[in-house]
Each structure stands twice: as structure tokens, then as C-alpha cells.
Amino acid sequence: MALRKALTYSKKYARPYTRVSRAKGKSYIKVVPQNKVVRYQIGNIKAQLAGKYPFRLFMISNEPIFVRDNALEAARQLLTKRLDTELPNAYYLEVKAHPHHILRNNKTAAGAGADRMSTGMSRSFGDIEGRAAIVRAGGPLFLVACENEQGTRIIREALNTARSKMPCATRIVFEKIEKPLVAQTEYQSP
């Protein structure tokens, strides 16, 4: 079965009837779909936590959008493959959008005999189709960090190729973190 286009979910509001509950009568969803994003943090995580990567690039959404989990995973795989070959163990990649929202589809059939296949609009909650992240305009999709300017050029090219996997218009934002000054531990009189 093919996936529906992202255009289907063009109205940017959280859909009702996606509640999950242990009580069967209160739950609209029988099974929560598996998240297709495998890892959210890739690369040299220890160096990122130690503050060794002052150069950071963000992929930012220009419009409010639902981003499916398989689109995020496809872009993550593309970025990881490219950065592993060109910047081995010298980058940090983080997926910033988390697909918590559950997508539903009320399948209807048209034509002769369609009344036997679908229930129309009675209990039209729909079947579970997948997950999506709700991203606001200006919200980050990916963060990639590195330690030098040569790495930023490689990362910018990789992010430009990953743009084709996203269902929205995006922009790349560059940020350099200045190293904090080391605080003096002893008091020195003037």
C-alpha cells in the first residue's frame, strides 16, 4: 500500500480521535504505530557534550507542516551516510523533530458495491496510517555540529541534498558558539 501525499494533511492542526488509553472504551487507537526514526543522536556525542563543536547548522522549516517519520528517517540516513564518509567521527547530528502525532485515514470506496466496504461517516475515525511530527514555522528539523569551517561547508552541502526529502520549504541557519570565559576561582584585589 502506497503512502498518502503530505498534501493530504495540509491543514496544520492536531487531529482528534488519536487518544491511547489502557481502558478499552476510552481508547480510539488499538495499537500505536512503530516510530521509523531509529536514532535521534548520531556522531560523536561525547565531543558535543564536552563543547568541542562550536560550529552548528540547523535545517529550519519555513512553514507550519506535518513531517512524516519516514521522511525524517530518509533525510537522517542520507545525512549520516554522507557525513560518515566525508567527516568520519568529526560531527554531531541530531533530529530535532519528534513524530508524536498519529495519522489516521478513513478509507472509503466509490463505485458499485461500495456500501459493503465502508461505513461512511459513522465512526469515521479512520485506521492508523503512521506518525508525524508537527513542526511550526521556524521550527528546527535537524542540527549538525562540527569543529571547523571546512566541516561546515561539507555539512551545508549535505543539508542541501537532504532538503529534497522534506515536504516543506526549508532554510539552513549557521551559528557559531563563542567559547565561554573561564571564571576565576580566586579573588584578586585591585
Backbone hydrogen bonds, N-H to C=O, Kabsch-Sander energy under -0.5 kcal/mol:
donor,donor_aa,acceptor,acceptor_aa,energy
8,T,5,K,-1.4
9,Y,6,A,-1.2
10,S,7,L,-1.3
12,K,10,S,-0.6
13,Y,11,K,-1.8
24,K,22,R,-0.5
26,K,23,A,-1.1
27,S,23,A,-0.8
27,S,24,K,-0.7
28,Y,19,R,-1.9
29,I,19,R,-1.4
38,V,36,K,-0.7
42,I,93,L,-2.9
44,N,91,Y,-2.9
45,I,43,G,-1.4
48,Q,44,N,-1.3
49,L,45,I,-2.4
50,A,46,K,-1.8
51,G,47,A,-0.5
51,G,48,Q,-0.9
52,K,47,A,-2.6
55,F,146,C,-1.8
56,R,54,P,-0.6
56,R,175,E,-3.1
57,L,144,V,-3.2
58,F,173,V,-2.6
59,M,142,F,-2.2
60,I,58,F,-0.6
60,I,171,R,-3.0
61,S,139,G,-2.5
62,N,169,A,-3.0
65,I,135,V,-2.7
67,V,65,I,-0.5
67,V,133,A,-2.6
68,R,66,F,-0.6
69,D,131,R,-1.7
72,L,68,R,-1.8
73,E,69,D,-2.2
74,A,70,N,-1.9
75,A,71,A,-2.1
76,R,72,L,-2.3
77,Q,73,E,-2.5
78,L,74,A,-2.0
79,L,75,A,-2.5
80,T,76,R,-2.8
81,K,77,Q,-2.4
82,R,78,L,-2.1
83,L,79,L,-2.7
84,D,80,T,-2.3
85,T,81,K,-1.2
86,E,82,R,-2.0
87,L,83,L,-2.6
90,A,87,L,-1.7
92,Y,145,A,-1.9
93,L,42,I,-3.1
94,E,143,L,-2.8
95,V,40,Y,-2.4
96,K,94,E,-0.7
96,K,141,L,-2.2
97,A,141,L,-1.2
100,H,98,H,-1.6
101,H,132,A,-1.9
103,L,130,G,-2.9
105,N,127,D,-2.3
107,K,105,N,-1.1
114,A,111,G,-1.4
116,R,113,G,-1.0
117,M,114,A,-1.0
118,S,114,A,-1.8
122,S,119,T,-1.4
124,S,121,M,-0.9
125,F,123,R,-1.0
126,G,123,R,-0.6
127,D,105,N,-2.8
129,E,103,L,-3.0
130,G,103,L,-1.1
132,A,101,H,-2.6
133,A,67,V,-3.1
135,V,65,I,-2.8
135,V,133,A,-0.8
138,G,61,S,-3.1
139,G,136,R,-2.2
141,L,59,M,-3.5
142,F,59,M,-1.0
143,L,94,E,-2.4
144,V,57,L,-2.8
145,A,92,Y,-2.7
146,C,55,F,-2.4
147,E,90,A,-0.5
152,T,148,N,-1.1
153,R,149,E,-1.4
154,I,150,Q,-1.4
155,I,151,G,-2.5
156,R,152,T,-2.6
157,E,153,R,-1.9
158,A,154,I,-2.1
159,L,155,I,-2.8
160,N,156,R,-2.0
161,T,157,E,-1.7
162,A,158,A,-1.8
163,R,159,L,-0.9
164,S,161,T,-0.9
165,K,162,A,-1.4
166,M,163,R,-1.4
171,R,60,I,-2.2
173,V,58,F,-2.4
173,V,171,R,-0.5
175,E,56,R,-2.6
177,I,54,P,-2.9
177,I,175,E,-0.5
178,E,176,K,-0.6
189,S,187,Y,-0.5
